Amino acid sequence: MKQARLFINGVWREGAGQFPVLDKYTGEQIANAEIADADLVDQAVEAARTAFRGGEIPLPDRYTLLMRARDILMRRREEILDALVAETGFTRDDNAGDFARCEQTLLTSAEEAKRITGEMIPIAASPGHPGELAFTIRVPLGVVACITPFNSPLNTVAHKIAPALAAGNAVVLKPASYTPMAAVLLTEVFEEAGLPSGWLNLIHGPGSQTGRALCDNPDVAYFAFTGGGPAGAAIQAAAGMRRTQMELGNISAAIVCEDADLDRAAGKCIGTAFRKAGQVCTSLQRIYVARSAIAEFTERFIARTAALVTGDPRDPATDIGPMVDAGEAARAERMVTDSIAKGAQLRLGGARDGALMAPTILENVTPDMPVLSEEAFAPIVCLIPFDDFDAVIEAVNATPYGLSAGIFTRDIDRALTAAQGIEVGLFNINNTSSNRADPMPYGGCKASGWGREGPRAAIRDMTEERLITITPG
């Protein structure tokens, strides 16, 4: 039986208890994970604090360590992919995408470690400051706590820890309990790359115990979190005046105008709605289609969705694997049945088999239905006709969230109107809500959070700007 152990101050350790890690398709136990209690959490934070205060890792060495980690990651590709398929339930293709993005995150973070700069301030131009110089530098914050979700257990972990290390911070990482093995493997990669003891510490355990102890430790300077809104609110409340980066939920939308390439739009929307069984914060849940085009779009969309295969993620023919567990699939199924009871029309899917949820398409939906008022985080999408363009912008904005959205149109004026009017952190023209390259600044607004992922943006978030002045003589 594999072990997901704790990694504290450069030593792999047992915890104060264990919990099972399950294969998301078969339900079989594939590993035991060690639990970090409050004392072990404090030991991990102290190890990070001691490493940070002992002297920074020089910038050239940060670059070298991250590049070496990237090379080791590539050498272990097949082993890591096997572990990802088992603990996520996502197909090998989905996990191969996550792996490829992780490589880019390490590579880009290494490059950005060489580009951390401040700026010159023209203080001498101000009255009373003749001949003075002023400039800023960026200094690391200290201990960064990284708390990550199950739906991208390799690349999201890399998106937290690689920029933190590039910026000169020490890290305590707590991955999702559903998927701890990817974090173990990535920690092993950094250990093999030669990262000094204490700079990366790995702990496991439930948010109510391990996560709370991490949040309560006053020596954590910054929290980088991706996950659900309630957990994010709890972390923010505990953080107080400390800085945070929150990447939370969304009810993602796309607009398909009558002049769009409908076949291309349908293909893009299918990929965004159903990859990873819809368990992505940018998964498409609402598609607003111009009424004159909705019949043709719907026909193409349903026909291509019906051809998707749901099943064993290890089977190359499978397009959609299981959700993270049967309880989450049952929750998604209830959203559908409750919406149908309120008048929604089921066009495809709606059923589940354990943790497998069929790709589901609904029409005739209204804002009071669960499928429009709640984040599904499941393979569920709603097709909604629109007549008025201004009204559809209002409809897209009519949720508490603001992470991402997209539009398909050949009309640049209409595209820019939507880009400026829709309240999101990321807007995609001629693409869906899920169009992301790892170097880009990525994050939301409103209830979708604040701060930005992406190595360059994250490094700025994880460093402090310090102003230095020089007065002659």
C-alpha positions in Angstrom: 0.0 0.0 0.0 1.4 3.4 -1.0 1.8 6.0 1.7 1.2 9.8 1.5 3.5 10.9 4.3 4.1 14.3 5.7 7.3 16.1 4.7 8.5 18.5 7.4 11.9 20.1 7.5 13.3 17.8 4.8 12.1 14.5 6.5 9.3 12.2 5.5 7.2 11.5 8.6 4.2 9.7 9.9 1.3 11.7 11.2 -1.2 11.6 14.1 -3.5 9.2 12.2 -4.4 8.1 8.7 -7.1 8.4 6.1 -7.7 6.3 3.0 -7.1 7.5 -0.6 -9.5 5.9 -3.0 -9.4 5.1 -6.7 -12.2 7.4 -7.9 -13.5 4.9 -10.5 -13.1 1.5 -8.8 -13.6 2.8 -5.2 -10.6 0.7 -4.1 -8.1 2.0 -1.6 -4.8 2.9 -3.3 -3.0 4.6 -0.4 -2.9 5.7 3.2 -2.4 9.4 3.9 -1.0 10.7 7.2 -2.9 13.3 9.1 -1.1 16.4 10.5 -2.6 17.5 13.8 -2.1 21.0 15.2 1.3 20.2 16.6 2.6 18.8 13.3 1.2 21.8 11.5 3.0 24.1 13.8 6.2 22.1 13.2 5.8 22.5 9.5 5.3 26.3 9.8 8.3 26.6 12.1 10.5 24.7 9.7 9.4 27.1 6.9 9.9 30.1 9.2 13.4 28.9 10.3 14.4 28.2 6.7 13.3 31.7 5.5 15.0 33.5 8.4 18.2 31.5 7.8 18.9 33.4 4.6 17.4 33.6 1.1 18.0 31.1 -1.7 20.0 33.3 -4.2 18.0 34.1 -7.3 20.2 32.1 -9.7 19.8 29.1 -7.5 16.0 29.5 -7.5 16.1 29.4 -11.3 18.3 26.3 -11.3 16.2 24.5 -8.7 13.0 25.1 -10.6 14.5 24.0 -13.9 16.0 20.9 -12.3 12.5 20.1 -10.9 11.1 20.5 -14.3 13.5 18.0 -15.8 12.9 15.5 -13.0 9.1 15.9 -13.5 9.4 15.1 -17.2 11.5 12.0 -16.4 8.7 10.7 -14.0 5.9 11.5 -16.4 4.3 8.1 -16.8 4.5 7.3 -13.1 2.8 10.6 -12.3 0.1 10.1 -14.9 -0.7 6.7 -13.5 -1.1 8.2 -10.0 -3.2 11.1 -11.3 -5.7 8.9 -13.2 -6.2 6.7 -10.1 -6.7 9.5 -7.6 -8.7 12.0 -9.8 -10.8 9.7 -11.9 -10.1 12.0 -14.9 -9.1 10.5 -18.2 -5.4 10.1 -19.2 -5.8 12.8 -21.8 -7.2 15.2 -19.2 -4.4 14.4 -16.8 -1.8 14.7 -19.6 -3.0 18.2 -20.1 -2.6 18.9 -16.4 0.9 17.5 -16.5 1.9 19.5 -19.6 0.7 22.7 -17.9 2.6 21.8 -14.7 5.8 21.6 -16.8 5.1 25.1 -18.2 4.4 26.5 -14.7 7.7 25.3 -13.4 9.5 26.6 -16.5 7.8 30.0 -16.4 8.4 30.3 -12.7 12.0 29.6 -13.2 12.3 32.3 -15.8 10.3 34.8 -13.7 12.7 34.2 -10.8 15.3 36.0 -12.9 13.0 39.0 -13.6 12.0 40.2 -10.2 12.5 43.9 -10.3 11.3 47.2 -8.8 11.2 50.6 -10.5 12.8 54.0 -10.4 10.7 56.8 -8.8 11.4 60.3 -10.0 11.6 61.8 -6.5 14.1 64.5 -7.5 11.4 66.1 -9.6 9.5 66.9 -6.4 10.1 70.2 -4.6 12.4 69.7 -1.6 14.2 66.6 -2.9 17.1 67.9 -5.0 19.4 65.2 -6.2 17.7 62.4 -4.3 17.2 59.0 -5.8 14.3 56.6 -5.0 13.6 53.1 -6.2 11.6 50.1 -5.2 12.6 46.5 -4.6 10.4 43.4 -4.1 11.1 41.3 -1.0 9.5 38.0 -0.1 6.9 37.8 2.5 8.0 34.8 4.5 5.9 31.7 5.0 3.3 31.0 2.3 0.5 28.5 3.0 -0.8 26.8 -0.1 -4.2 25.1 0.1 -5.2 23.3 -3.1 -8.2 21.5 -4.6 -8.7 18.0 -6.0 -9.6 19.0 -9.6 -6.1 19.9 -10.7 -3.9 18.3 -8.1 -0.6 18.7 -10.0 -0.7 22.0 -11.8 -2.6 23.9 -9.2 -0.1 22.8 -6.6 2.6 23.9 -9.0 0.9 27.3 -9.5 1.0 27.9 -5.8 4.4 26.6 -4.7 6.6 27.4 -7.8 5.9 31.2 -7.8 6.2 31.2 -4.0 9.7 29.6 -4.2 10.7 31.8 -7.1 9.8 34.8 -5.1 12.0 33.6 -2.2 9.3 32.4 0.2 9.2 29.2 2.2 6.1 27.0 1.7 3.7 24.9 3.7 1.5 22.9 1.3 -1.9 21.3 2.2 -3.4 19.5 -0.8 -7.0 18.3 -1.0 -7.6 15.1 1.0 -9.2 13.5 -2.1 -5.9 13.8 -4.1 -2.8 13.9 -1.9 -0.6 11.7 -4.1 0.2 14.3 -6.8 1.4 16.6 -4.1 3.6 13.9 -2.6 5.1 13.2 -6.0 5.8 16.9 -6.7 7.3 17.3 -3.3 9.6 14.3 -4.1 10.5 16.1 -7.4 11.7 19.2 -5.4 13.5 17.1 -2.9 15.4 15.3 -5.7 16.1 18.7 -7.3 18.0 19.7 -4.2 15.6 22.2 -2.5 17.1 22.9 0.9 15.3 21.6 4.0 12.4 23.6 5.3 11.6 25.5 2.2 8.8 23.1 1.2 6.8 21.3 3.8 3.8 19.0 3.0 1.0 18.3 5.4 -2.3 16.3 4.9 -5.6 16.3 6.7 -9.2 17.6 6.8 -9.8 21.3 6.5 -11.7 21.4 9.8 -8.6 20.1 11.6 -5.4 20.5 9.6 -6.5 23.5 7.6 -7.8 25.3 10.6 -4.5 24.8 12.5 -2.6 26.2 9.5 -4.9 29.2 9.4 -4.5 29.8 13.1 -0.7 29.9 13.0 0.4 33.5 13.2 3.7 32.9 11.4 1.9 32.3 8.1 2.3 35.5 6.1 0.2 34.7 3.0 -2.5 32.2 2.1 -2.9 31.0 -1.5 -6.2 29.1 -1.8 -8.2 27.5 -4.6 -11.5 25.9 -3.7 -15.0 26.5 -2.6 -16.6 29.8 -1.3 -17.4 28.7 2.2 -13.8 27.4 2.8 -12.4 30.6 1.3 -14.5 32.7 3.6 -13.3 30.7 6.6 -9.6 31.1 5.5 -10.1 34.9 4.9 -11.8 35.3 8.3 -8.8 33.6 10.0 -6.3 35.5 8.0 -7.4 38.8 9.2 -4.9 41.5 8.1 -2.6 38.9 6.5 -2.7 38.8 2.7 -4.5 36.2 0.6 -5.1 35.0 -2.9 -8.6 33.4 -3.4 -9.6 31.5 -6.5 -13.1 30.4 -5.8 -16.2 29.3 -7.7 -18.2 30.4 -10.7 -21.3 29.8 -12.7 -19.5 30.1 -16.0 -21.3 31.4 -19.1 -20.7 31.8 -22.9 -22.6 33.8 -25.4 -23.1 32.4 -28.9 -24.2 35.1 -31.4 -26.1 34.4 -34.7 -23.0 35.3 -36.7 -20.7 32.8 -34.9 -19.2 29.6 -36.4 -21.8 27.3 -34.8 -19.9 24.1 -35.3 -16.7 25.5 -33.8 -18.6 27.1 -30.9 -20.4 23.8 -30.2 -17.2 21.9 -30.1 -15.5 24.4 -27.8 -18.5 24.5 -25.5 -18.7 20.7 -25.2 -15.1 20.5 -24.2 -15.5 23.2 -21.6 -18.7 21.9 -20.2 -17.8 18.2 -19.7 -14.0 17.8 -19.4 -13.0 16.5 -15.9 -16.7 15.6 -15.5 -17.5 19.3 -15.2 -15.4 19.7 -12.1 -13.5 22.8 -13.0 -14.2 26.3 -11.7 -14.4 27.5 -15.3 -16.6 24.6 -16.5 -19.4 26.0 -18.8 -22.8 25.9 -17.1 -24.7 28.5 -19.1 -24.8 28.9 -22.9 -26.8 31.9 -24.1 -27.5 31.4 -27.8 -29.1 34.0 -30.2 -32.7 32.8 -30.8 -32.2 32.7 -34.5 -29.3 30.3 -34.1 -30.4 28.2 -31.2 -32.2 25.4 -33.1 -29.1 24.7 -35.2 -26.7 25.1 -32.3 -28.7 22.8 -30.1 -28.9 20.1 -32.7 -25.2 20.1 -33.2 -24.5 20.4 -29.5 -26.7 17.5 -28.5 -25.6 15.2 -31.3 -21.9 15.7 -30.4 -22.5 15.4 -26.7 -24.5 12.2 -27.1 -21.4 10.6 -28.7 -19.3 11.1 -25.6 -18.4 8.0 -23.6 -18.7 8.0 -19.9 -16.8 5.3 -18.0 -13.4 3.9 -16.9 -10.8 6.7 -17.2 -8.1 4.2 -18.0 -10.0 3.2 -21.2 -8.7 5.3 -24.1 -12.2 5.4 -25.5 -13.6 7.2 -22.4 -14.3 10.9 -22.7 -15.7 11.5 -19.2 -14.7 9.6 -16.0 -16.4 9.6 -12.6 -17.0 12.6 -10.4 -14.9 12.8 -7.3 -17.3 10.5 -5.3 -20.8 9.2 -5.4 -22.0 11.8 -2.9 -21.0 14.7 -5.3 -22.7 12.9 -8.2 -25.9 12.5 -6.1 -25.8 16.2 -5.3 -25.6 17.0 -9.0 -28.4 14.6 -9.8 -30.6 16.4 -7.3 -29.8 19.7 -8.9 -31.2 18.3 -12.1 -34.3 16.7 -10.7 -35.1 19.8 -8.6 -34.8 22.0 -11.7 -37.0 19.6 -13.8 -39.6 19.8 -11.0 -39.6 23.5 -11.5 -40.2 23.2 -15.3 -36.8 22.7 -16.8 -36.7 20.4 -19.9 -34.1 17.6 -19.9 -32.7 17.2 -23.4 -29.9 14.7 -22.6 -28.5 12.8 -19.7 -29.5 13.5 -16.1 -28.8 10.0 -14.8 -25.9 8.7 -12.8 -24.4 5.3 -11.9 -22.5 5.7 -8.6 -20.0 8.4 -9.2 -20.5 8.4 -12.9 -22.8 11.3 -14.0 -23.9 11.4 -17.6 -23.3 14.6 -19.5 -26.5 16.5 -19.0 -28.2 19.2 -21.1 -31.2 21.3 -20.0 -33.4 23.8 -21.6 -36.3 26.0 -20.4 -34.4 27.0 -17.3 -35.1 30.0 -15.1 -32.9 31.8 -12.6 -34.7 30.3 -9.6 -33.7 26.8 -10.6 -30.6 25.2 -8.9 -28.9 24.6 -12.3 -28.8 28.4 -12.8 -28.6 29.7 -9.2 -25.8 27.3 -7.9 -22.4 26.3 -9.1 -22.9 22.8 -10.5 -19.3 21.6 -10.5 -20.6 18.7 -12.5 -21.2 17.8 -16.2 -24.4 19.9 -16.5 -25.0 22.7 -19.0 -28.1 24.9 -19.8 -29.0 26.2 -23.2 -30.8 29.6 -23.1 -32.1 31.6 -26.0 -31.7 35.4 -26.1 -33.1 38.2 -28.2 -31.6 41.4 -26.7 -27.8 41.7 -26.4 -27.8 44.2 -23.6 -30.2 41.9 -21.7 -27.9 38.9 -22.1 -25.0 40.8 -20.6 -27.2 41.5 -17.6 -28.1 37.9 -17.4 -24.4 36.8 -17.4 -23.7 39.2 -14.6 -26.8 38.2 -12.6 -24.9 35.8 -10.3 -22.6 36.5 -7.3 -19.6 35.2 -9.2 -17.2 36.8 -11.6 -14.4 34.4 -12.7 -14.6 34.0 -16.5 -16.9 34.1 -19.5 -16.7 34.0 -23.3 -18.4 35.1 -26.5 -18.5 33.7 -30.1 -19.1 36.4 -32.7 -17.5 38.0 -35.8 -18.7 41.5 -34.7 -15.7 43.1 -32.9 -17.9 46.0 -31.6 -20.2 43.5 -30.0 -17.3 41.4 -28.6 -15.7 44.5 -27.0 -19.0 45.6 -25.6 -19.4 42.3 -23.9 -15.7 42.3 -22.7 -16.1 45.7 -21.1 -19.6 45.0 -19.7 -19.3 41.5 -18.2 -18.0 41.4 -14.7 -15.3 38.8 -14.7 -11.5 38.5 -14.3 -11.1 36.7 -17.6 -13.1 37.3 -20.8 -12.5 35.3 -24.0 -13.5 36.4 -27.4 -14.3 33.5 -29.8 -13.7 31.0 -27.0 -15.4 29.7 -23.9 -15.0 30.5 -20.2 -12.1 28.1 -20.0 -9.3 29.4 -22.1 -6.1 29.6 -20.1 -2.4 29.7 -20.6 -0.3 29.3 -17.5 1.7 32.5 -17.8 -1.4 34.7 -17.9 -2.7 36.5 -14.8 -5.7 34.4 -13.8 -8.3 35.2 -11.2 -11.8 36.6 -10.6 -13.8 39.3 -9.0 -17.0 39.4 -6.9 -17.6 36.1 -5.1 -15.0 34.4 -7.3 -12.2 35.8 -5.3 -9.3 38.2 -5.7 -5.5 38.1 -6.4 -4.0 36.4 -9.4 -2.4 33.1 -10.3 0.2 32.8 -13.1 3.9 33.0 -12.2 4.5 36.6 -12.9 1.3 37.9 -11.2 1.7 35.5 -8.3 5.3 36.5 -7.6 4.1 40.1 -7.4 1.3 39.1 -5.0 3.8 37.0 -2.9 6.4 39.8 -2.5 6.3 43.2 -0.7 7.1 46.4 -2.5 9.8 48.3 -0.5 10.7 51.9 -1.3 14.3 53.0 -0.8 15.6 56.6 -1.0 19.1 58.0 -1.2 19.8 61.5 -0.1 23.2 62.8 -1.3 25.9 63.8 1.4 
